[in-house]
Amino acid sequence: MENINLYLGELVGTAFFMVLGLGVCANISLKKSGMFGSGGLLAACGWGLSMVSIAVIFGPLTGAHVNPAVTIGFWVVGKFPTELVLGYIVAQFIGAFIGALIVWQLFKDHLDEEENQNCQLGSFATIASNSNNFRNLLSEIVATFSLLFILFALGHQQPANGVAMFFVFAGVAGGVMSFGGLTGYAINPARDFMPRLVHAIVPIKNKGSSNFSYAWVPIVGPVIGAVVAAWLYKVLF
């Protein structure tokens, strides 16, 4: 199959990204974890460093999108071929599912012993801190816009270098610090939906709802943010 190495690269890269990123969430959320309560700064650094790691490893092969919003954004801005878009997105969703399954296995005992159902769900998917879905949607739009604009400016399709990687880290970690308290800073439809699905289907003792009524927000918001960032980038540059 043509381009299979690119699709496999995105699949493995996204799975790897989920293992590292969701691992951070589980570490700080689950009471039996030795890093329980480490807080938002650890989450910001963990996700930021995870993204840098994925960019360094998979960037030369696939561009290390690991995010449907990134793929759509680069396609809209004219820096990504149409024929690869669907394959990338499918690979990203599959990779996110596999990565979440791995995290479930790694933290299964901790998840089963966790009494707080939000902490169980928060180890997989994002949870908004308020019930105003309009503002939650706006948060995801602005957060994804901010990250994509940085990536466009860096020309993230080019080989990784130290300066670019610093700004990738700053974009992700800074975004968690700025927006994480609102919606958990999903900025990635695959990152939120597939782990949420894993939470729904795997056995976890005393788990609560997977809250699929909210799941549209971290899908629609990042896509809108990516498209708006692409349009504005094209106008300015």
LONU-156948 format. One line per 4 residues: number of its first residue (from 1); their letters; for each residue x, y, z negated of N, C-alpha, C. Coordinates in nm, 3 decimals. Layout:
<rs>
NUM> A> X,Y,Z,X,Y,Z,X,Y,Z ~ ...
</rs>
This chain:
<rs>
1> MENI> 0.085,-0.120,0.000,0.000,0.000,0.000,0.088,0.124,0.000 ~ 0.056,0.216,0.091,0.135,0.338,0.102,0.123,0.421,-0.027 ~ 0.233,0.477,-0.069,0.240,0.565,-0.187,0.215,0.490,-0.319 ~ 0.222,0.358,-0.317,0.193,0.283,-0.439,0.291,0.318,-0.550
5> NLYL> 0.415,0.349,-0.514,0.513,0.384,-0.618,0.475,0.515,-0.687 ~ 0.415,0.607,-0.612,0.371,0.734,-0.672,0.255,0.709,-0.769 ~ 0.159,0.629,-0.726,0.044,0.601,-0.811,0.085,0.523,-0.936 ~ 0.174,0.427,-0.919,0.222,0.352,-1.035,0.300,0.443,-1.129
9> GELV> 0.376,0.536,-1.072,0.450,0.630,-1.154,0.357,0.715,-1.239 ~ 0.248,0.763,-1.178,0.151,0.842,-1.254,0.080,0.758,-1.359 ~ 0.049,0.634,-1.324,-0.017,0.545,-1.420,0.072,0.520,-1.541 ~ 0.196,0.480,-1.515,0.288,0.451,-1.626,0.320,0.578,-1.703
13> GTAF> 0.341,0.688,-1.632,0.372,0.814,-1.698,0.259,0.860,-1.788 ~ 0.135,0.848,-1.741,0.021,0.889,-1.823,0.005,0.797,-1.943 ~ 0.024,0.666,-1.923,0.015,0.572,-2.036,0.121,0.605,-2.141 ~ 0.242,0.631,-2.095,0.353,0.666,-2.183,0.321,0.795,-2.259
17> FMVL> 0.265,0.893,-2.187,0.228,1.021,-2.247,0.123,1.001,-2.356 ~ 0.024,0.915,-2.330,-0.079,0.888,-2.429,-0.022,0.819,-2.553 ~ 0.068,0.724,-2.533,0.128,0.656,-2.647,0.199,0.756,-2.738 ~ 0.277,0.844,-2.677,0.351,0.942,-2.756,0.258,1.047,-2.817
21> GLGV> 0.166,1.101,-2.737,0.080,1.209,-2.785,-0.026,1.162,-2.883 ~ -0.099,1.056,-2.848,-0.199,1.004,-2.940,-0.135,0.947,-3.065 ~ -0.013,0.897,-3.050,0.060,0.851,-3.168,0.080,0.963,-3.269 ~ 0.108,1.082,-3.220,0.120,1.198,-3.308,-0.012,1.223,-3.381
25> CANI> -0.123,1.221,-3.304,-0.255,1.245,-3.364,-0.286,1.143,-3.472 ~ -0.260,1.016,-3.442,-0.287,0.912,-3.540,-0.198,0.927,-3.663 ~ -0.073,0.961,-3.641,0.022,0.976,-3.752,-0.023,1.082,-3.852 ~ -0.074,1.194,-3.802,-0.109,1.303,-3.893,-0.252,1.293,-3.943
29> SLKK> -0.336,1.208,-3.880,-0.478,1.201,-3.915,-0.513,1.087,-4.010 ~ -0.442,0.975,-4.000,-0.480,0.854,-4.074,-0.410,0.849,-4.210 ~ -0.486,0.833,-4.314,-0.434,0.846,-4.450,-0.327,0.743,-4.485 ~ -0.330,0.626,-4.421,-0.231,0.524,-4.452,-0.098,0.547,-4.381
33> SGMF> -0.096,0.643,-4.288,0.027,0.672,-4.216,0.126,0.746,-4.307 ~ 0.253,0.715,-4.291,0.355,0.783,-4.370,0.371,0.928,-4.334 ~ 0.313,0.972,-4.222,0.322,1.113,-4.182,0.188,1.184,-4.194 ~ 0.096,1.123,-4.268,-0.037,1.182,-4.286,-0.027,1.324,-4.341
37> GSGG> -0.105,1.413,-4.283,-0.112,1.550,-4.333,0.000,1.639,-4.289 ~ 0.081,1.595,-4.192,0.195,1.677,-4.149,0.151,1.804,-4.076 ~ 0.031,1.803,-4.022,-0.028,1.928,-3.975,-0.008,1.960,-3.829 ~ -0.060,2.080,-3.796,-0.064,2.124,-3.657,0.072,2.149,-3.595
41> LLAA> 0.170,2.191,-3.673,0.301,2.217,-3.617,0.362,2.089,-3.561 ~ 0.345,1.979,-3.634,0.395,1.851,-3.584,0.320,1.810,-3.458 ~ 0.190,1.833,-3.454,0.112,1.802,-3.335,0.161,1.883,-3.215 ~ 0.186,2.011,-3.237,0.233,2.097,-3.129,0.368,2.051,-3.076
45> CGWG> 0.461,2.026,-3.167,0.594,1.982,-3.125,0.588,1.843,-3.062 ~ 0.505,1.755,-3.119,0.496,1.618,-3.067,0.443,1.615,-2.926 ~ 0.333,1.685,-2.901,0.277,1.687,-2.766,0.372,1.758,-2.669 ~ 0.433,1.868,-2.716,0.526,1.941,-2.629,0.647,1.858,-2.591
49> LSMV> 0.708,1.793,-2.688,0.824,1.709,-2.659,0.786,1.587,-2.576 ~ 0.666,1.534,-2.600,0.620,1.421,-2.519,0.608,1.461,-2.373 ~ 0.552,1.580,-2.347,0.538,1.626,-2.210,0.673,1.648,-2.144 ~ 0.768,1.703,-2.218,0.902,1.722,-2.163,0.965,1.587,-2.129
53> SIAV> 0.949,1.490,-2.218,1.004,1.357,-2.192,0.947,1.297,-2.064 ~ 0.815,1.308,-2.048,0.751,1.254,-1.929,0.796,1.329,-1.804 ~ 0.810,1.461,-1.816,0.853,1.541,-1.701,0.994,1.504,-1.656 ~ 1.083,1.481,-1.753,1.221,1.445,-1.719,1.226,1.307,-1.653
57> IFGP> 1.148,1.212,-1.708,1.154,1.075,-1.657,1.083,1.061,-1.523 ~ 0.960,1.113,-1.516,0.876,1.087,-1.399,0.868,1.204,-1.301 ~ 0.918,1.321,-1.343,0.913,1.437,-1.254,0.975,1.415,-1.118 ~ 1.094,1.359,-1.111,1.156,1.339,-0.980,1.079,1.243,-0.890
61> LTGA> 0.999,1.154,-0.949,0.923,1.057,-0.869,0.787,1.111,-0.829 ~ 0.710,1.159,-0.925,0.569,1.194,-0.899,0.536,1.340,-0.922 ~ 0.626,1.416,-0.983,0.592,1.550,-1.028,0.540,1.549,-1.170 ~ 0.517,1.429,-1.225,0.472,1.413,-1.364,0.348,1.497,-1.394
65> HVNP> 0.246,1.480,-1.312,0.121,1.551,-1.339,0.056,1.499,-1.467 ~ 0.035,1.367,-1.476,-0.028,1.295,-1.588,-0.156,1.364,-1.637 ~ -0.223,1.433,-1.549,-0.339,1.514,-1.586,-0.417,1.549,-1.460 ~ -0.542,1.506,-1.447,-0.620,1.539,-1.328,-0.632,1.689,-1.303
69> AVTI> -0.636,1.769,-1.410,-0.646,1.914,-1.391,-0.521,1.969,-1.324 ~ -0.405,1.913,-1.358,-0.281,1.956,-1.294,-0.282,1.918,-1.147 ~ -0.323,1.797,-1.117,-0.329,1.752,-0.978,-0.424,1.839,-0.897 ~ -0.542,1.865,-0.952,-0.640,1.950,-0.882,-0.586,2.091,-0.865
73> GFWV> -0.523,2.144,-0.969,-0.469,2.278,-0.960,-0.363,2.292,-0.853 ~ -0.269,2.198,-0.849,-0.165,2.204,-0.746,-0.222,2.183,-0.606 ~ -0.328,2.103,-0.596,-0.395,2.085,-0.466,-0.462,2.215,-0.421 ~ -0.532,2.282,-0.512,-0.600,2.408,-0.479,-0.500,2.515,-0.440
77> VGKF> -0.386,2.519,-0.508,-0.287,2.622,-0.479,-0.207,2.590,-0.352 ~ -0.227,2.470,-0.297,-0.163,2.433,-0.172,-0.027,2.369,-0.187 ~ 0.002,2.315,-0.306,0.132,2.255,-0.331,0.124,2.104,-0.351 ~ 0.010,2.045,-0.312,-0.006,1.901,-0.328,-0.094,1.848,-0.216
81> PTEL> -0.053,1.738,-0.151,-0.127,1.688,-0.035,-0.262,1.627,-0.071 ~ -0.361,1.654,0.011,-0.497,1.607,-0.013,-0.504,1.455,-0.023 ~ -0.427,1.385,0.058,-0.439,1.240,0.063,-0.393,1.171,-0.065 ~ -0.323,1.244,-0.152,-0.274,1.183,-0.277,-0.362,1.214,-0.397
85> VLGY> -0.455,1.307,-0.383,-0.530,1.357,-0.499,-0.610,1.247,-0.568 ~ -0.691,1.175,-0.493,-0.776,1.072,-0.554,-0.692,0.962,-0.618 ~ -0.588,0.917,-0.551,-0.503,0.812,-0.606,-0.436,0.855,-0.735 ~ -0.389,0.980,-0.740,-0.328,1.031,-0.863,-0.429,1.032,-0.977
89> IVAQ> -0.549,1.081,-0.950,-0.649,1.094,-1.056,-0.691,0.957,-1.108 ~ -0.713,0.863,-1.019,-0.748,0.727,-1.062,-0.635,0.668,-1.146 ~ -0.512,0.685,-1.103,-0.397,0.633,-1.177,-0.388,0.696,-1.316 ~ -0.416,0.825,-1.324,-0.409,0.895,-1.453,-0.515,0.843,-1.550
93> FIGA> -0.635,0.819,-1.500,-0.741,0.767,-1.587,-0.709,0.626,-1.635 ~ -0.659,0.543,-1.546,-0.621,0.407,-1.586,-0.507,0.411,-1.687 ~ -0.407,0.494,-1.661,-0.294,0.506,-1.752,-0.336,0.555,-1.890 ~ -0.428,0.650,-1.894,-0.476,0.701,-2.023,-0.548,0.592,-2.101
97> FIGA> -0.623,0.509,-2.030,-0.694,0.398,-2.095,-0.594,0.298,-2.155 ~ -0.493,0.264,-2.077,-0.392,0.168,-2.124,-0.315,0.226,-2.243 ~ -0.276,0.351,-2.233,-0.204,0.414,-2.343,-0.284,0.417,-2.471 ~ -0.414,0.447,-2.460,-0.500,0.450,-2.579,-0.517,0.311,-2.639
101> LIVW> -0.523,0.209,-2.554,-0.530,0.072,-2.604,-0.405,0.037,-2.684 ~ -0.290,0.080,-2.634,-0.165,0.052,-2.705,-0.164,0.120,-2.842 ~ -0.208,0.246,-2.845,-0.213,0.319,-2.972,-0.311,0.251,-3.069 ~ -0.424,0.204,-3.018,-0.519,0.132,-3.104,-0.452,0.011,-3.167
105> QLFK> -0.377,-0.065,-3.089,-0.310,-0.183,-3.143,-0.203,-0.144,-3.246 ~ -0.127,-0.040,-3.217,-0.022,0.002,-3.308,-0.079,0.047,-3.442 ~ -0.191,0.118,-3.439,-0.247,0.177,-3.560,-0.373,0.104,-3.608 ~ -0.396,-0.017,-3.560,-0.521,-0.086,-3.591,-0.544,-0.100,-3.741
109> DHLD> -0.444,-0.141,-3.815,-0.463,-0.157,-3.960,-0.496,-0.023,-4.026 ~ -0.428,0.082,-3.984,-0.453,0.214,-4.040,-0.593,0.262,-4.004 ~ -0.634,0.238,-3.879,-0.768,0.279,-3.836,-0.876,0.204,-3.915 ~ -0.856,0.075,-3.936,-0.955,-0.005,-4.008,-0.967,0.036,-4.155
113> EEEN> -0.860,0.088,-4.212,-0.861,0.127,-4.352,-0.899,0.274,-4.372 ~ -0.914,0.346,-4.262,-0.948,0.489,-4.270,-1.098,0.506,-4.299 ~ -1.130,0.585,-4.401,-1.269,0.606,-4.438,-1.333,0.723,-4.364 ~ -1.252,0.814,-4.318,-1.304,0.933,-4.250,-1.323,0.902,-4.101
117> QNCQ> -1.447,0.901,-4.056,-1.476,0.866,-3.918,-1.423,0.970,-3.819 ~ -1.417,1.095,-3.859,-1.360,1.198,-3.772,-1.211,1.177,-3.752 ~ -1.143,1.130,-3.855,-1.001,1.101,-3.842,-0.978,0.981,-3.750 ~ -1.068,0.885,-3.755,-1.059,0.773,-3.662,-1.076,0.822,-3.518
121> LGSF> -1.182,0.898,-3.492,-1.206,0.949,-3.358,-1.097,1.046,-3.315 ~ -1.049,1.129,-3.408,-0.946,1.227,-3.376,-0.812,1.166,-3.339 ~ -0.794,1.039,-3.370,-0.674,0.969,-3.327,-0.679,0.935,-3.179 ~ -0.796,0.947,-3.120,-0.814,0.916,-2.979,-0.855,1.038,-2.897
125> ATIA> -0.959,1.106,-2.940,-1.019,1.212,-2.859,-1.023,1.343,-2.936 ~ -1.053,1.450,-2.865,-1.059,1.582,-2.929,-1.196,1.602,-2.995 ~ -1.196,1.684,-3.097,-1.317,1.718,-3.170,-1.320,1.870,-3.187 ~ -1.428,1.932,-3.143,-1.439,2.077,-3.159,-1.468,2.113,-3.304
129> SNSN> -1.420,2.229,-3.347,-1.440,2.270,-3.486,-1.572,2.345,-3.505 ~ -1.645,2.371,-3.396,-1.777,2.431,-3.406,-1.868,2.368,-3.301 ~ -1.997,2.396,-3.310,-2.094,2.332,-3.223,-2.134,2.418,-3.104 ~ -2.066,2.529,-3.084,-2.099,2.619,-2.973,-2.025,2.572,-2.848
133> NFRN> -2.092,2.494,-2.766,-2.025,2.435,-2.651,-1.988,2.537,-2.544 ~ -2.056,2.650,-2.541,-2.014,2.755,-2.447,-1.874,2.804,-2.483 ~ -1.852,2.835,-2.610,-1.720,2.881,-2.652,-1.617,2.769,-2.647 ~ -1.659,2.647,-2.675,-1.568,2.535,-2.662,-1.523,2.518,-2.516
137> LLSE> -1.618,2.531,-2.425,-1.585,2.524,-2.282,-1.491,2.636,-2.245 ~ -1.519,2.756,-2.293,-1.432,2.871,-2.263,-1.292,2.849,-2.317 ~ -1.281,2.789,-2.435,-1.150,2.760,-2.493,-1.071,2.666,-2.404 ~ -1.135,2.561,-2.354,-1.066,2.466,-2.268,-1.029,2.530,-2.133
141> IVAT> -1.114,2.618,-2.083,-1.084,2.689,-1.958,-0.960,2.776,-1.975 ~ -0.960,2.858,-2.079,-0.848,2.950,-2.102,-0.720,2.874,-2.133 ~ -0.729,2.769,-2.214,-0.611,2.690,-2.249,-0.549,2.625,-2.126 ~ -0.632,2.566,-2.041,-0.580,2.500,-1.922,-0.528,2.603,-1.822
145> FSLL> -0.598,2.713,-1.809,-0.551,2.822,-1.724,-0.409,2.863,-1.764 ~ -0.387,2.880,-1.894,-0.255,2.925,-1.942,-0.146,2.827,-1.906 ~ -0.172,2.698,-1.927,-0.070,2.597,-1.896,-0.044,2.590,-1.746 ~ -0.150,2.587,-1.666,-0.133,2.574,-1.521,-0.062,2.693,-1.462
149> FILF> -0.089,2.811,-1.513,-0.021,2.929,-1.460,0.129,2.921,-1.484 ~ 0.167,2.869,-1.600,0.309,2.848,-1.629,0.368,2.746,-1.533 ~ 0.297,2.636,-1.510,0.349,2.532,-1.421,0.361,2.582,-1.278 ~ 0.263,2.660,-1.232,0.272,2.716,-1.098,0.395,2.805,-1.086
153> ALGH> 0.416,2.888,-1.186,0.528,2.982,-1.181,0.661,2.908,-1.183 ~ 0.667,2.796,-1.250,0.791,2.720,-1.256,0.818,2.639,-1.130 ~ 0.716,2.624,-1.046,0.732,2.536,-0.932,0.757,2.395,-0.981 ~ 0.662,2.342,-1.063,0.685,2.217,-1.135,0.703,2.095,-1.045
157> QQPA> 0.677,2.112,-0.917,0.700,1.999,-0.827,0.848,1.980,-0.797 ~ 0.930,2.074,-0.833,1.074,2.066,-0.807,1.143,1.984,-0.916 ~ 1.265,1.934,-0.888,1.337,1.857,-0.990,1.351,1.932,-1.121 ~ 1.344,1.858,-1.230,1.348,1.919,-1.362,1.484,1.982,-1.389
161> NGVA> 1.483,2.092,-1.463,1.606,2.151,-1.514,1.580,2.203,-1.654 ~ 1.687,2.239,-1.724,1.674,2.274,-1.865,1.582,2.391,-1.891 ~ 1.592,2.495,-1.810,1.508,2.613,-1.830,1.361,2.578,-1.808 ~ 1.334,2.506,-1.698,1.196,2.467,-1.670,1.139,2.382,-1.783
165> MFFV> 1.219,2.290,-1.834,1.171,2.202,-1.939,1.142,2.279,-2.068 ~ 1.219,2.382,-2.094,1.190,2.464,-2.212,1.054,2.529,-2.200 ~ 1.024,2.580,-2.082,0.895,2.647,-2.065,0.779,2.548,-2.057 ~ 0.805,2.426,-2.010,0.702,2.322,-2.018,0.670,2.294,-2.165
169> FAGV> 0.775,2.278,-2.246,0.755,2.256,-2.389,0.681,2.374,-2.451 ~ 0.723,2.496,-2.417,0.660,2.615,-2.475,0.513,2.624,-2.434 ~ 0.484,2.588,-2.308,0.347,2.595,-2.261,0.256,2.498,-2.334 ~ 0.303,2.375,-2.355,0.221,2.275,-2.423,0.215,2.301,-2.573
173> AGGV> 0.330,2.317,-2.635,0.333,2.338,-2.780,0.266,2.470,-2.818 ~ 0.293,2.574,-2.741,0.229,2.703,-2.768,0.079,2.695,-2.752 ~ 0.034,2.616,-2.654,-0.109,2.600,-2.635,-0.175,2.531,-2.752 ~ -0.110,2.427,-2.806,-0.164,2.359,-2.923,-0.175,2.457,-3.040
177> MSFG> -0.072,2.538,-3.058,-0.074,2.635,-3.167,-0.183,2.739,-3.149 ~ -0.209,2.778,-3.024,-0.306,2.883,-2.997,-0.450,2.833,-2.994 ~ -0.473,2.715,-2.937,-0.609,2.669,-2.911,-0.647,2.541,-2.984 ~ -0.550,2.474,-3.046,-0.577,2.344,-3.106,-0.682,2.348,-3.214
181> GLTG> -0.692,2.456,-3.288,-0.789,2.467,-3.395,-0.931,2.484,-3.347 ~ -0.949,2.512,-3.219,-1.083,2.531,-3.165,-1.142,2.401,-3.111 ~ -1.071,2.341,-3.018,-1.124,2.221,-2.951,-1.026,2.105,-2.949 ~ -0.914,2.119,-3.015,-0.814,2.013,-3.012,-0.723,2.019,-2.892
185> YAIN> -0.743,2.120,-2.804,-0.655,2.143,-2.691,-0.644,2.019,-2.603 ~ -0.757,1.982,-2.542,-0.756,1.864,-2.454,-0.679,1.893,-2.325 ~ -0.718,1.997,-2.253,-0.660,2.043,-2.126,-0.637,1.932,-2.025 ~ -0.701,1.818,-2.045,-0.672,1.701,-1.963,-0.791,1.605,-1.969
189> PARD> -0.872,1.598,-1.862,-0.989,1.511,-1.865,-0.957,1.365,-1.894 ~ -0.847,1.313,-1.839,-0.812,1.173,-1.862,-0.769,1.152,-2.006 ~ -0.694,1.248,-2.060,-0.644,1.236,-2.196,-0.759,1.228,-2.297 ~ -0.869,1.295,-2.269,-0.980,1.293,-2.365,-1.078,1.181,-2.338
193> FMPR> -1.122,1.165,-2.213,-1.231,1.073,-2.186,-1.192,0.927,-2.205 ~ -1.077,0.887,-2.153,-1.042,0.745,-2.161,-1.010,0.700,-2.304 ~ -0.935,0.776,-2.383,-0.920,0.738,-2.524,-1.053,0.739,-2.599 ~ -1.142,0.831,-2.563,-1.276,0.832,-2.624,-1.350,0.702,-2.592
197> LVHA> -1.334,0.657,-2.467,-1.395,0.531,-2.425,-1.335,0.413,-2.501 ~ -1.204,0.416,-2.518,-1.138,0.310,-2.596,-1.193,0.308,-2.738 ~ -1.206,0.426,-2.800,-1.263,0.433,-2.934,-1.402,0.370,-2.937 ~ -1.478,0.387,-2.830,-1.615,0.336,-2.826,-1.621,0.184,-2.814
201> IVPI> -1.525,0.126,-2.743,-1.539,-0.017,-2.710,-1.456,-0.111,-2.796 ~ -1.351,-0.061,-2.860,-1.269,-0.152,-2.940,-1.325,-0.164,-3.082 ~ -1.298,-0.276,-3.150,-1.346,-0.292,-3.287,-1.262,-0.211,-3.386 ~ -1.328,-0.119,-3.454,-1.265,-0.042,-3.562,-1.365,-0.042,-3.678
205> KNKG> -1.322,-0.082,-3.794,-1.412,-0.094,-3.908,-1.472,0.042,-3.944 ~ -1.603,0.040,-3.963,-1.677,0.157,-4.012,-1.662,0.280,-3.923 ~ -1.635,0.260,-3.794,-1.620,0.377,-3.707,-1.755,0.441,-3.682 ~ -1.751,0.570,-3.652,-1.874,0.644,-3.622,-1.893,0.661,-3.473
209> SSNF> -1.964,0.765,-3.438,-1.995,0.793,-3.298,-1.870,0.837,-3.223 ~ -1.864,0.802,-3.095,-1.756,0.851,-3.008,-1.790,0.987,-2.949 ~ -1.908,1.038,-2.979,-1.951,1.173,-2.944,-1.940,1.201,-2.794 ~ -2.001,1.116,-2.714,-1.998,1.137,-2.570,-2.081,1.257,-2.527
213> SYAW> -2.168,1.306,-2.614,-2.244,1.426,-2.580,-2.154,1.548,-2.566 ~ -2.035,1.542,-2.627,-1.938,1.651,-2.615,-1.837,1.625,-2.504 ~ -1.828,1.503,-2.455,-1.718,1.462,-2.368,-1.710,1.542,-2.238 ~ -1.821,1.603,-2.195,-1.818,1.680,-2.070,-1.733,1.806,-2.083
217> VPIV> -1.724,1.861,-2.204,-1.650,1.987,-2.223,-1.503,1.972,-2.187 ~ -1.430,1.872,-2.243,-1.288,1.856,-2.206,-1.267,1.793,-2.068 ~ -1.374,1.771,-1.994,-1.360,1.731,-1.853,-1.380,1.852,-1.764 ~ -1.490,1.922,-1.784,-1.525,2.036,-1.698,-1.434,2.156,-1.724
221> GPVI> -1.408,2.185,-1.853,-1.327,2.303,-1.887,-1.190,2.302,-1.824 ~ -1.112,2.195,-1.839,-0.979,2.193,-1.777,-0.982,2.206,-1.625 ~ -1.080,2.145,-1.559,-1.088,2.155,-1.414,-1.115,2.300,-1.373 ~ -1.209,2.365,-1.440,-1.236,2.506,-1.409,-1.113,2.591,-1.435
225> GAVV> -1.048,2.569,-1.548,-0.928,2.648,-1.580,-0.819,2.631,-1.477 ~ -0.801,2.508,-1.429,-0.698,2.481,-1.329,-0.729,2.550,-1.197 ~ -0.856,2.545,-1.156,-0.896,2.607,-1.029,-0.882,2.759,-1.036 ~ -0.925,2.819,-1.146,-0.913,2.964,-1.162,-0.766,3.006,-1.163
229> AAWL> -0.682,2.930,-1.232,-0.538,2.961,-1.234,-0.480,2.953,-1.094 ~ -0.521,2.852,-1.016,-0.471,2.837,-0.880,-0.514,2.953,-0.792 ~ -0.639,2.992,-0.803,-0.688,3.103,-0.722,-0.613,3.232,-0.755 ~ -0.597,3.259,-0.885,-0.528,3.383,-0.924,-0.382,3.379,-0.882
233> YKVL> -0.318,3.265,-0.895,-0.179,3.252,-0.855,-0.164,3.280,-0.706 ~ -0.256,3.229,-0.627,-0.251,3.252,-0.482,-0.270,3.399,-0.449 ~ -0.354,3.466,-0.524,-0.376,3.610,-0.501,-0.252,3.691,-0.537 ~ -0.190,3.657,-0.648,-0.076,3.737,-0.698,0.054,3.704,-0.627
237> F> 0.072,3.577,-0.587,0.201,3.536,-0.534,0.192,3.489,-0.389
</rs>
